């Protein structure tokens, strides 16, 4: 399951209640973010912030994977199928386990 998120959604997710699913509307689209997914987004954003990158240049996507979750911060001008960064915006990825603990974070090409 893929949740494509913009900066607006990330900011809303940071202030939403972590006790119940958050229904977020942005750009005429509604998604429901579970408390687990919200926690993962918040932790991934904290890892992203450590890199001193400008969040306004990024789009984030949350993917559910076998190990847990991965959050990919990428150039929004790239097609959704493209992984990694662009010439001007480096890609950044955060991998979290099922309990939302950060396993790894790295730049991606």
N, C-alpha and C positions, 0 to 999 in steps of 0.2 A: 504494500500500500504506500502510495507516494503523496506527500503533502507539500505542495509548492507554496512557499511563503515569501512574502516581501518584507521589507523593513517595517512597514506599518503593522503587519501581523506579528512580527517579533516583538515590537514595542507593546502591542496590546497583550501578548502572551505574558510579558513580564509583569503586568499589573493584574492579570486575571487570577481568580481564586484557584489555588492548587487543590482544593478539596472536592471539586466536581468538574465535569467536563466543561470547557470553555467553548462557547459558540462564538466564532469570530467572523465578522463581515468586513471585507475589504475589496474594493474594486468590483462591487456587485456579486461577489462570490462568498458563499458561506461554507465554513469548514468547522468540524468539531474536533477539538484537541483534548485528548484524555489527560488526566492528571499526570500520568507517566510520561506522555509525550511532551507535555508542558515542562515538566522537570528536566527532561533531556534537552529541550530547546534552551532553557535557561542556563544549564551547565555548558552546553556547546557555545553559547554566546559569551559566557565568561572566558572560555578557552580562546575564542576568537579575539576578545578584547585584549588579551595578553600580548597579541601580536602587533598592537598599535596600528591596525588597519582601519580604513574608513568604511563603516558599515553601510553608509549611503551609496557606495559603489557596488554593493552586493545584493544578490538574491540568495535565500537559503532554502534548501530542500531537506526534509526529514524522510529518511527511508527506514523501514523496518527490515532488519536483516536477521539471519540465523542467530548471531551472537547477541543481538539486541537492537541497536539503532546506529545509524550513521547520519550525520548532518553535514551537508556539503554547502559551503559558501562559494558562490561562483559569480562570474560576470553575467548580469541579466541579459546582455545582448547576444549571448551564445545560445544555440539551440539546446533544448532540454536534454537531448541525448548526448551532448558533449560533456565529457568529464575533464576536470582539470581547469587550468586558468587560461586567460587570454594574454595577449602581448602586454596589455596595460594593467590587468587585474589578476593577481595570482590566485589560484584556487586554494581553498583551505578546507580540510576535512577533519571532523571529530568523530571518533568511534566510541560508543558507549555500550556497556553490557546491559542486561535485562533489568538490573537494579539502578540504571542510569549513572553508573560510575564510569568516569572517563578511562578508557583503555589506551587510547592513542589519539594524537592529533598531529597533523602534518600538512605541509604545503603539497599541493598536487599539480602536476603538469598537464 
